[in-house]
Amino acid sequence: MFLKVGKDFYRDIFKISWPLTIRMMVWWGFSVVTCVLLSYSGGEHSISTFSVGADFFTPFVHLVEGLSIGGGIFIAQYYGKKDKIGVRRSFGVLFIVSFVLSLIAMILALCIPRVILQILTSDTRLVEAGVYYLRIICFSYCLDSFIKNLEYLLQNTYATDIIYVPAVICYIIRSILVALGIRGHFGHAFVGANAVALSTVIVKVVNISLLLILMYRKKHMAICRLSKYRGISSKLFWKIGKISSPVMLSEWFNAFVLAGYVMVYGHMTPGTLAQKAIIYAIFDTFALSSFSGFVKAVSTKIGATIGKGDEKKAVQYSNAALFLGTVIIILAGIILQIMRPYFLGLLDISSESKLEISKCLNVLCVGWIFRAAGETCRRGMLTGGGDTLFCTLVENISNFVLGLGSAFVMGIIYKLPLHIVFIAVYISEPVKLIFYLFRIKSKKWINNLT
């Protein structure tokens, strides 16, 4: 019953998701390479520096993500109605607001990096090492936001095939640059985590250039004279803001919760930040990479279907998507367990850290089943249907009260090992899933916004 939805559903999901999945898998490969190289260039300290420095931009990334998701709903529905002007103006709103947010993050990282890092960790060595890292990586913030805007535009206009080629090229270039930098070819100031920061800035410029060139060659509707973007009304800002605000609030709150997790990890035993960074960079990123392209494709397909006025078919698609998403993540977990000893064997870290990472992976594989089902509901179906406020309430309350609250008690008060804290982090996922399933059953999530 779940899978009998017609060939067009599977065709469109595959068409949208496979370039995104390739891009994410290449990103995962780069994360593995980065962790391995950093482990041989300063060990766990270099990995921790990279982790704590990268965590600062996370709240702004989530804000841009939330804005792009909300704006992407409009882009998908305008595209479903063949409204090129609506698509262009929606993208223009995304670009303007994202640029302002990223610029604020850049100014903060340049002016008060030490204050920021002292909030995230009590390790003075990490603070000193992270200051220079932040002052380099911050020049990539605006570039990163523009790339994210372009990718959501392409995703919601069924042009994801443009995304993966620049991504593959850039991650290969980035890996080479990181390897050269860690070996000291860029000078003493750009070794270890700083080499990663410098390579990131360079590659973001290359990525934007390649995306725009391919969009121009394929005559994408967004590539036109700037005069075509005129006429962005305050009404459109308000409409996108009204839908995006709950998502942005949810993403900002998620970022706040993630920052809380970082603070918990940063005040636990030495080496915990490095263990967390390895788990997220290698294992969690693999699960995310295997799954996120599918969820974005579901959101686009459901949004376009609702835009055409076929709400009954959107409900059928949602049932099939939930089943497929769960299967995908179970397969990813099996692959991770099989490959675990090979990944850990590549890293130059202590045996104690490897043992703790293995325990965390067991928790992650179970927790991701509930998380993937919940994300399919939230980001795929409910967000695609414009039901952003409900998602915001469920996501924020569950993550803050259950996730962060439990992690704080386990990690800070009782000083328990990282894998126990991970259980606390994932305890909110089954609770959220229950609320999402009831919402989907009610059919109150379907909103035609155009």
HUKA-V462398 format. One record per residue. RES is the residue in one letter. SS is DSSP state (@ for helix, = for strand, . for the rest). PHI is phi in whole degrees, -180 to 180 (none if undefined). PSI is psi as a letter, one per 20 degrees, with the letter a starting at -180 (NA if undefined). Layout:
res->RES ss->SS phi->PHI psi->PSI
res->RES ss->SS phi->PHI psi->PSI
//
This chain:
res->M ss->. phi->none psi->g
res->F ss->. phi->-67 psi->h
res->L ss->. phi->-97 psi->i
res->K ss->. phi->-88 psi->m
res->V ss->. phi->-124 psi->j
res->G ss->. phi->98 psi->q
res->K ss->@ phi->-68 psi->h
res->D ss->@ phi->-65 psi->h
res->F ss->@ phi->-63 psi->g
res->Y ss->@ phi->-67 psi->h
res->R ss->@ phi->-63 psi->g
res->D ss->@ phi->-70 psi->g
res->I ss->@ phi->-61 psi->g
res->F ss->@ phi->-67 psi->g
res->K ss->@ phi->-61 psi->g
res->I ss->@ phi->-80 psi->g
res->S ss->@ phi->-83 psi->h
res->W ss->@ phi->-65 psi->h
res->P ss->@ phi->-66 psi->h
res->L ss->@ phi->-66 psi->h
res->T ss->@ phi->-67 psi->g
res->I ss->@ phi->-61 psi->g
res->R ss->@ phi->-59 psi->g
res->M ss->@ phi->-67 psi->h
res->M ss->@ phi->-68 psi->h
res->V ss->@ phi->-67 psi->g
res->W ss->@ phi->-59 psi->g
res->W ss->@ phi->-61 psi->g
res->G ss->@ phi->-60 psi->g
res->F ss->@ phi->-65 psi->h
res->S ss->@ phi->-62 psi->g
res->V ss->@ phi->-63 psi->g
res->V ss->@ phi->-59 psi->g
res->T ss->@ phi->-61 psi->g
res->C ss->@ phi->-63 psi->g
res->V ss->@ phi->-64 psi->g
res->L ss->@ phi->-65 psi->g
res->L ss->@ phi->-66 psi->h
res->S ss->@ phi->-66 psi->h
res->Y ss->. phi->-95 psi->j
res->S ss->. phi->-129 psi->m
res->G ss->. phi->106 psi->i
res->G ss->@ phi->64 psi->b
res->E ss->@ phi->-66 psi->h
res->H ss->@ phi->-66 psi->g
res->S ss->@ phi->-64 psi->h
res->I ss->@ phi->-65 psi->g
res->S ss->@ phi->-65 psi->h
res->T ss->@ phi->-62 psi->g
res->F ss->@ phi->-60 psi->g
res->S ss->@ phi->-67 psi->g
res->V ss->@ phi->-69 psi->h
res->G ss->@ phi->-69 psi->h
res->A ss->@ phi->-73 psi->h
res->D ss->@ phi->-68 psi->h
res->F ss->. phi->-64 psi->g
res->F ss->. phi->-76 psi->i
res->T ss->@ phi->-54 psi->g
res->P ss->@ phi->-59 psi->h
res->F ss->@ phi->-73 psi->h
res->V ss->@ phi->-60 psi->g
res->H ss->@ phi->-68 psi->h
res->L ss->@ phi->-64 psi->g
res->V ss->@ phi->-64 psi->h
res->E ss->@ phi->-61 psi->g
res->G ss->@ phi->-63 psi->g
res->L ss->@ phi->-63 psi->g
res->S ss->@ phi->-67 psi->h
res->I ss->@ phi->-64 psi->g
res->G ss->@ phi->-63 psi->g
res->G ss->@ phi->-66 psi->h
res->G ss->@ phi->-64 psi->h
res->I ss->@ phi->-61 psi->g
res->F ss->@ phi->-67 psi->g
res->I ss->@ phi->-59 psi->g
res->A ss->@ phi->-63 psi->g
res->Q ss->@ phi->-74 psi->h
res->Y ss->@ phi->-64 psi->h
res->Y ss->@ phi->-65 psi->h
res->G ss->@ phi->-61 psi->h
res->K ss->. phi->-94 psi->j
res->K ss->. phi->61 psi->k
res->D ss->. phi->-100 psi->n
res->K ss->@ phi->-65 psi->h
res->I ss->@ phi->-63 psi->g
res->G ss->@ phi->-62 psi->g
res->V ss->@ phi->-62 psi->g
res->R ss->@ phi->-64 psi->g
res->R ss->@ phi->-69 psi->h
res->S ss->@ phi->-64 psi->g
res->F ss->@ phi->-65 psi->h
res->G ss->@ phi->-61 psi->g
res->V ss->@ phi->-63 psi->g
res->L ss->@ phi->-57 psi->g
res->F ss->@ phi->-63 psi->g
res->I ss->@ phi->-62 psi->g
res->V ss->@ phi->-69 psi->g
res->S ss->@ phi->-63 psi->g
res->F ss->@ phi->-62 psi->g
res->V ss->@ phi->-63 psi->g
res->L ss->@ phi->-62 psi->g
res->S ss->@ phi->-68 psi->h
res->L ss->@ phi->-64 psi->h
res->I ss->@ phi->-61 psi->g
res->A ss->@ phi->-62 psi->g
res->M ss->@ phi->-63 psi->g
res->I ss->@ phi->-64 psi->g
res->L ss->@ phi->-62 psi->g
res->A ss->@ phi->-65 psi->h
res->L ss->@ phi->-75 psi->h
res->C ss->@ phi->-92 psi->g
res->I ss->. phi->-132 psi->l
res->P ss->@ phi->-64 psi->h
res->R ss->@ phi->-66 psi->g
res->V ss->@ phi->-62 psi->g
res->I ss->@ phi->-61 psi->g
res->L ss->@ phi->-70 psi->h
res->Q ss->@ phi->-66 psi->h
res->I ss->@ phi->-72 psi->h
res->L ss->@ phi->-82 psi->h
res->T ss->. phi->-150 psi->q
res->S ss->. phi->-96 psi->i
res->D ss->. phi->-81 psi->o
res->T ss->@ phi->-65 psi->h
res->R ss->@ phi->-65 psi->g
res->L ss->@ phi->-68 psi->h
res->V ss->@ phi->-61 psi->g
res->E ss->@ phi->-63 psi->g
res->A ss->@ phi->-71 psi->h
res->G ss->@ phi->-76 psi->h
res->V ss->@ phi->-60 psi->g
res->Y ss->@ phi->-68 psi->h
res->Y ss->@ phi->-60 psi->g
res->L ss->@ phi->-62 psi->g
res->R ss->@ phi->-70 psi->i
res->I ss->@ phi->-91 psi->g
res->I ss->@ phi->-67 psi->h
res->C ss->@ phi->-63 psi->h
res->F ss->@ phi->-73 psi->i
res->S ss->@ phi->-95 psi->i
res->Y ss->@ phi->-62 psi->g
res->C ss->@ phi->-64 psi->h
res->L ss->@ phi->-64 psi->g
res->D ss->@ phi->-62 psi->g
res->S ss->@ phi->-65 psi->g
res->F ss->@ phi->-65 psi->g
res->I ss->@ phi->-61 psi->g
res->K ss->@ phi->-63 psi->g
res->N ss->@ phi->-60 psi->g
res->L ss->@ phi->-62 psi->g
res->E ss->@ phi->-68 psi->h
res->Y ss->@ phi->-69 psi->h
res->L ss->@ phi->-61 psi->g
res->L ss->@ phi->-67 psi->h
res->Q ss->@ phi->-60 psi->g
res->N ss->@ phi->-85 psi->j
res->T ss->. phi->-118 psi->k
res->Y ss->. phi->57 psi->k
res->A ss->. phi->-127 psi->k
res->T ss->. phi->-69 psi->i
res->D ss->@ phi->-64 psi->i
res->I ss->@ phi->-75 psi->h
res->I ss->@ phi->-75 psi->g
res->Y ss->@ phi->-74 psi->h
res->V ss->@ phi->-63 psi->g
res->P ss->@ phi->-60 psi->h
res->A ss->@ phi->-63 psi->g
res->V ss->@ phi->-62 psi->g
res->I ss->@ phi->-60 psi->g
res->C ss->@ phi->-69 psi->h
res->Y ss->@ phi->-70 psi->h
res->I ss->@ phi->-66 psi->g
res->I ss->@ phi->-60 psi->g
res->R ss->@ phi->-63 psi->g
res->S ss->@ phi->-62 psi->g
res->I ss->@ phi->-65 psi->g
res->L ss->@ phi->-64 psi->g
res->V ss->@ phi->-63 psi->g
res->A ss->@ phi->-61 psi->g
res->L ss->@ phi->-67 psi->g
res->G ss->@ phi->-65 psi->g
res->I ss->@ phi->-64 psi->h
res->R ss->. phi->-83 psi->j
res->G ss->. phi->93 psi->j
res->H ss->. phi->-75 psi->i
res->F ss->. phi->-103 psi->j
res->G ss->. phi->99 psi->r
res->H ss->@ phi->-64 psi->h
res->A ss->@ phi->-72 psi->i
res->F ss->@ phi->-119 psi->l
res->V ss->. phi->-115 psi->r
res->G ss->. phi->60 psi->c
res->A ss->@ phi->-63 psi->h
res->N ss->@ phi->-66 psi->h
res->A ss->@ phi->-66 psi->h
res->V ss->@ phi->-63 psi->g
res->A ss->@ phi->-63 psi->g
res->L ss->@ phi->-63 psi->g
res->S ss->@ phi->-64 psi->h
res->T ss->@ phi->-64 psi->g
res->V ss->@ phi->-62 psi->g
res->I ss->@ phi->-61 psi->g
res->V ss->@ phi->-71 psi->h
res->K ss->@ phi->-62 psi->h
res->V ss->@ phi->-63 psi->g
res->V ss->@ phi->-63 psi->g
res->N ss->@ phi->-62 psi->g
res->I ss->@ phi->-61 psi->g
res->S ss->@ phi->-60 psi->g
res->L ss->@ phi->-67 psi->g
res->L ss->@ phi->-61 psi->g
res->L ss->@ phi->-66 psi->h
res->I ss->@ phi->-63 psi->g
res->L ss->@ phi->-66 psi->h
res->M ss->@ phi->-63 psi->h
res->Y ss->@ phi->-67 psi->g
res->R ss->@ phi->-67 psi->h
res->K ss->. phi->-92 psi->j
res->K ss->. phi->55 psi->l
res->H ss->. phi->-66 psi->q
res->M ss->. phi->-62 psi->h
res->A ss->. phi->-79 psi->i
res->I ss->. phi->-87 psi->o
res->C ss->. phi->-161 psi->a
res->R ss->. phi->-64 psi->q
res->L ss->@ phi->-61 psi->h
res->S ss->@ phi->-61 psi->h
res->K ss->@ phi->-70 psi->i
res->Y ss->@ phi->-91 psi->i
res->R ss->. phi->-70 psi->q
res->G ss->. phi->91 psi->j
res->I ss->. phi->-71 psi->o
res->S ss->. phi->-86 psi->q
res->S ss->@ phi->-64 psi->h
res->K ss->@ phi->-63 psi->g
res->L ss->@ phi->-68 psi->g
res->F ss->@ phi->-55 psi->g
res->W ss->@ phi->-66 psi->g
res->K ss->@ phi->-63 psi->g
res->I ss->@ phi->-68 psi->h
res->G ss->@ phi->-63 psi->h
res->K ss->@ phi->-64 psi->g
res->I ss->@ phi->-81 psi->h
res->S ss->@ phi->-76 psi->h
res->S ss->@ phi->-56 psi->g
res->P ss->@ phi->-61 psi->h
res->V ss->@ phi->-68 psi->g
res->M ss->@ phi->-62 psi->g
res->L ss->@ phi->-62 psi->g
res->S ss->@ phi->-63 psi->g
res->E ss->@ phi->-66 psi->h
res->W ss->@ phi->-64 psi->g
res->F ss->@ phi->-66 psi->h
res->N ss->@ phi->-60 psi->g
res->A ss->@ phi->-65 psi->h
res->F ss->@ phi->-61 psi->g
res->V ss->@ phi->-64 psi->g
res->L ss->@ phi->-62 psi->g
res->A ss->@ phi->-63 psi->h
res->G ss->@ phi->-63 psi->g
res->Y ss->@ phi->-61 psi->g
res->V ss->@ phi->-61 psi->g
res->M ss->@ phi->-63 psi->h
res->V ss->@ phi->-63 psi->g
res->Y ss->@ phi->-62 psi->h
res->G ss->@ phi->-68 psi->i
res->H ss->. phi->-110 psi->j
res->M ss->. phi->-92 psi->b
res->T ss->. phi->-69 psi->q
res->P ss->. phi->-56 psi->p
res->G ss->. phi->95 psi->i
res->T ss->@ phi->-65 psi->g
res->L ss->@ phi->-61 psi->h
res->A ss->@ phi->-67 psi->g
res->Q ss->@ phi->-61 psi->g
res->K ss->@ phi->-61 psi->g
res->A ss->@ phi->-62 psi->g
res->I ss->@ phi->-67 psi->g
res->I ss->@ phi->-61 psi->g
res->Y ss->@ phi->-73 psi->h
res->A ss->@ phi->-72 psi->h
res->I ss->@ phi->-100 psi->g
res->F ss->@ phi->-89 psi->g
res->D ss->@ phi->-66 psi->h
res->T ss->@ phi->-66 psi->h
res->F ss->@ phi->-64 psi->g
res->A ss->@ phi->-61 psi->g
res->L ss->@ phi->-64 psi->g
res->S ss->@ phi->-66 psi->h
res->S ss->@ phi->-74 psi->i
res->F ss->@ phi->-121 psi->h
res->S ss->@ phi->-66 psi->h
res->G ss->@ phi->-61 psi->g
res->F ss->@ phi->-63 psi->g
res->V ss->@ phi->-64 psi->g
res->K ss->@ phi->-64 psi->h
res->A ss->@ phi->-65 psi->h
res->V ss->@ phi->-62 psi->g
res->S ss->@ phi->-61 psi->g
res->T ss->@ phi->-64 psi->g
res->K ss->@ phi->-64 psi->g
res->I ss->@ phi->-68 psi->g
res->G ss->@ phi->-61 psi->g
res->A ss->@ phi->-67 psi->h
res->T ss->@ phi->-67 psi->g
res->I ss->@ phi->-66 psi->h
res->G ss->@ phi->-59 psi->h
res->K ss->. phi->-82 psi->i
res->G ss->. phi->90 psi->j
res->D ss->. phi->-98 psi->m
res->E ss->@ phi->-72 psi->h
res->K ss->@ phi->-63 psi->g
res->K ss->@ phi->-68 psi->h
res->A ss->@ phi->-61 psi->h
res->V ss->@ phi->-66 psi->g
res->Q ss->@ phi->-62 psi->g
res->Y ss->@ phi->-62 psi->h
res->S ss->@ phi->-64 psi->h
res->N ss->@ phi->-65 psi->g
res->A ss->@ phi->-65 psi->h
res->A ss->@ phi->-64 psi->g
res->L ss->@ phi->-63 psi->g
res->F ss->@ phi->-66 psi->g
res->L ss->@ phi->-65 psi->g
res->G ss->@ phi->-61 psi->g
res->T ss->@ phi->-66 psi->g
res->V ss->@ phi->-63 psi->g
res->I ss->@ phi->-59 psi->g
res->I ss->@ phi->-74 psi->h
res->I ss->@ phi->-65 psi->g
res->L ss->@ phi->-63 psi->h
res->A ss->@ phi->-62 psi->h
res->G ss->@ phi->-64 psi->h
res->I ss->@ phi->-63 psi->g
res->I ss->@ phi->-62 psi->g
res->L ss->@ phi->-62 psi->g
res->Q ss->@ phi->-65 psi->h
res->I ss->@ phi->-67 psi->h
res->M ss->@ phi->-88 psi->i
res->R ss->@ phi->-52 psi->g
res->P ss->@ phi->-62 psi->h
res->Y ss->@ phi->-72 psi->g
res->F ss->@ phi->-64 psi->g
res->L ss->@ phi->-65 psi->h
res->G ss->@ phi->-67 psi->h
res->L ss->@ phi->-77 psi->h
res->L ss->. phi->-91 psi->p
res->D ss->. phi->-95 psi->m
res->I ss->. phi->-131 psi->r
res->S ss->. phi->-69 psi->q
res->S ss->@ phi->-66 psi->h
res->E ss->@ phi->-64 psi->g
res->S ss->@ phi->-66 psi->h
res->K ss->@ phi->-63 psi->h
res->L ss->@ phi->-65 psi->g
res->E ss->@ phi->-66 psi->h
res->I ss->@ phi->-64 psi->h
res->S ss->@ phi->-62 psi->g
res->K ss->@ phi->-65 psi->g
res->C ss->@ phi->-64 psi->h
res->L ss->@ phi->-63 psi->h
res->N ss->@ phi->-61 psi->g
res->V ss->@ phi->-65 psi->g
res->L ss->@ phi->-61 psi->g
res->C ss->@ phi->-64 psi->h
res->V ss->@ phi->-75 psi->g
res->G ss->@ phi->-62 psi->h
res->W ss->@ phi->-70 psi->h
res->I ss->@ phi->-64 psi->g
res->F ss->@ phi->-70 psi->h
res->R ss->@ phi->-65 psi->g
res->A ss->@ phi->-65 psi->g
res->A ss->@ phi->-63 psi->g
res->G ss->@ phi->-66 psi->h
res->E ss->@ phi->-70 psi->h
res->T ss->@ phi->-62 psi->g
res->C ss->@ phi->-67 psi->g
res->R ss->@ phi->-73 psi->f
res->R ss->@ phi->-79 psi->h
res->G ss->@ phi->-84 psi->g
res->M ss->@ phi->-89 psi->f
res->L ss->@ phi->-63 psi->g
res->T ss->. phi->-68 psi->g
res->G ss->. phi->-61 psi->h
res->G ss->. phi->-89 psi->j
res->G ss->. phi->81 psi->j
res->D ss->. phi->-92 psi->m
res->T ss->@ phi->-80 psi->h
res->L ss->@ phi->-67 psi->g
res->F ss->@ phi->-61 psi->g
res->C ss->@ phi->-59 psi->g
res->T ss->@ phi->-61 psi->g
res->L ss->@ phi->-63 psi->g
res->V ss->@ phi->-64 psi->g
res->E ss->@ phi->-63 psi->g
res->N ss->@ phi->-69 psi->g
res->I ss->@ phi->-64 psi->g
res->S ss->@ phi->-65 psi->g
res->N ss->@ phi->-65 psi->g
res->F ss->@ phi->-74 psi->g
res->V ss->@ phi->-72 psi->g
res->L ss->@ phi->-84 psi->g
res->G ss->@ phi->-68 psi->f
res->L ss->@ phi->-67 psi->g
res->G ss->@ phi->-60 psi->g
res->S ss->@ phi->-66 psi->g
res->A ss->@ phi->-64 psi->h
res->F ss->@ phi->-63 psi->g
res->V ss->@ phi->-64 psi->g
res->M ss->@ phi->-70 psi->g
res->G ss->@ phi->-87 psi->g
res->I ss->@ phi->-93 psi->g
res->I ss->@ phi->-78 psi->g
res->Y ss->. phi->-95 psi->i
res->K ss->. phi->54 psi->l
res->L ss->. phi->-82 psi->r
res->P ss->. phi->-62 psi->r
res->L ss->@ phi->-62 psi->h
res->H ss->@ phi->-67 psi->h
res->I ss->@ phi->-71 psi->g
res->V ss->@ phi->-62 psi->h
res->F ss->@ phi->-62 psi->h
res->I ss->@ phi->-60 psi->g
res->A ss->@ phi->-63 psi->h
res->V ss->@ phi->-63 psi->g
res->Y ss->@ phi->-89 psi->i
res->I ss->@ phi->-68 psi->h
res->S ss->@ phi->-80 psi->i
res->E ss->@ phi->-63 psi->g
res->P ss->@ phi->-63 psi->h
res->V ss->@ phi->-64 psi->g
res->K ss->@ phi->-62 psi->g
res->L ss->@ phi->-59 psi->g
res->I ss->@ phi->-61 psi->g
res->F ss->@ phi->-63 psi->g
res->Y ss->@ phi->-65 psi->g
res->L ss->@ phi->-65 psi->g
res->F ss->@ phi->-64 psi->h
res->R ss->@ phi->-65 psi->g
res->I ss->@ phi->-63 psi->g
res->K ss->@ phi->-63 psi->h
res->S ss->@ phi->-73 psi->h
res->K ss->. phi->66 psi->j
res->K ss->. phi->-79 psi->i
res->W ss->. phi->-86 psi->i
res->I ss->. phi->-87 psi->o
res->N ss->. phi->-135 psi->p
res->N ss->. phi->-89 psi->o
res->L ss->. phi->-92 psi->i
res->T ss->. phi->-104 psi->NA
//
